[in-house]
Amino acid sequence: MPRPVPASPTPLPAYLRDTYTWAYLDRRSVRWLDQRVVVSAILWGNADRLMNAAVAEFRPGQRVLQAAAVYGDFSLRLVARLGDAGQLTVVDVAPIQVANTRRKLLRWPGARVRVADLAEPLATTFEAVCCFFLLHEVPPHSRRCIVRNLLSAVEPGGRIVFVDYHRPRWWHPMRPVMALVFRYLEPFANSLLAESIETLVPESADFEWRRETLFGGLYQKVVGVRR
Ligand SMILES: C[S@@+](CC[C@H](N)C(=O)[O-])C[C@H]1O[C@@H](n2cnc3c(N)ncnc32)[C@H](O)[C@@H]1O
């Protein structure tokens, strides 16, 4: 009898392996980076504000896709906002991140966490999609694929919420520090700062957009509602 061929695992994108192994693929970093205090420090004390700003865009009872795992309690806040009648699906390409997010969401039966590459088309659609600090970590070509796929996953009348870095104003005291962070740790971030999320792909023409910047322009929240 021929043996069934095991499903091939989703390959990790080269940019993730080459640039972010230290941050997302190493068990020791997952343990220490996944702490509230660390997440808060990385976002200069703005973690609560940014997470609340994202989560407030969703309503109880919605079916929501969270694009990629996020350190700290972001998924817990989102799933609590959706409530028992809602459904959260988290998709991440790294099995170690999927396992970590599953552990955090164990007490929420409405939550699903699965491995997939968001640069590949999604098989399902959602009432809403949330993408928290993913776009600055991917190179421009993959960023466009991801945004296109996420937009395609939004049902008519549904919304998509991006929270990410934005170019800080010239006087921002953190500007020189962030320039170093982007240069040495986040090599794709500057390419995101040079473009507008809401015009990245032609498919965005089907959405009404609004954008808000926070903390002296260092962060942005961009919300699109499908017409
Ligand atoms: C959301 S981003 C960064 C979030 C934020 N910096 C934080 O503190 O967690 C990090 C995640 O994106 C995931 N990721 C990167 N590229 C991806 C892709 N193409 N598809 C799915 N997940 C991806 C990584 O595996 C990682 O878990």
The ligand as a Tripos MOL2 file, in Angstrom:
@<TRIPOS>MOLECULE
LIG
   27    29     1     0     0
SMALL
NO_CHARGES

@<TRIPOS>ATOM
      1 C1          2.9910   41.0760   13.6530 C.3       1 LIG1
      2 S1          4.6340   41.1300   13.2860 S.3       1 LIG1
      3 C2          5.2690   42.2070   14.5500 C.3       1 LIG1
      4 C3          4.4240   42.5010   15.7200 C.3       1 LIG1
      5 C4          5.0230   43.3350   16.7840 C.3       1 LIG1
      6 N1          6.3020   43.8940   16.4220 N.3       1 LIG1
      7 C5          5.1310   42.5620   18.0720 C.2       1 LIG1
      8 O1          5.6100   43.0960   19.0220 O.co2     1 LIG1
      9 O2          4.7560   41.4210   18.1650 O.co2     1 LIG1
     10 C6          5.4770   39.6710   13.7390 C.3       1 LIG1
     11 C7          4.8930   38.3690   13.2470 C.3       1 LIG1
     12 O3          4.6610   38.4090   11.8600 O.3       1 LIG1
     13 C8          4.8210   37.0900   11.3640 C.3       1 LIG1
     14 N2          4.9410   37.1480    9.9040 N.ar      1 LIG1
     15 C9          5.8880   37.7640    9.1710 C.ar      1 LIG1
     16 N3          5.6740   37.5870    7.8540 N.ar      1 LIG1
     17 C10         4.5240   36.8490    7.7400 C.ar      1 LIG1
     18 C11         3.7800   36.3290    6.6470 C.ar      1 LIG1
     19 N4          4.1550   36.5370    5.3770 N.pl3     1 LIG1
     20 N5          2.6720   35.6130    6.9040 N.ar      1 LIG1
     21 C12         2.2680   35.3880    8.1810 C.ar      1 LIG1
     22 N6          2.9460   35.8470    9.2520 N.ar      1 LIG1
     23 C13         4.0560   36.5730    9.0540 C.ar      1 LIG1
     24 C14         6.0560   36.5930   12.1010 C.3       1 LIG1
     25 O4          6.1490   35.1910   12.1050 O.3       1 LIG1
     26 C15         5.8440   37.1880   13.4950 C.3       1 LIG1
     27 O5          5.2280   36.2970   14.3630 O.3       1 LIG1
@<TRIPOS>BOND
     1     1     2 1
     2     2     3 1
     3     2    10 1
     4     3     4 1
     5     4     5 1
     6     5     6 1
     7     5     7 1
     8     7     8 2
     9     7     9 1
    10    10    11 1
    11    11    12 1
    12    11    26 1
    13    12    13 1
    14    13    14 1
    15    13    24 1
    16    14    15 ar
    17    14    23 ar
    18    15    16 ar
    19    16    17 ar
    20    17    18 ar
    21    17    23 ar
    22    18    19 1
    23    18    20 ar
    24    20    21 ar
    25    21    22 ar
    26    22    23 ar
    27    24    25 1
    28    24    26 1
    29    26    27 1
@<TRIPOS>SUBSTRUCTURE
     1 LIG1         1 GROUP 0 **** ****
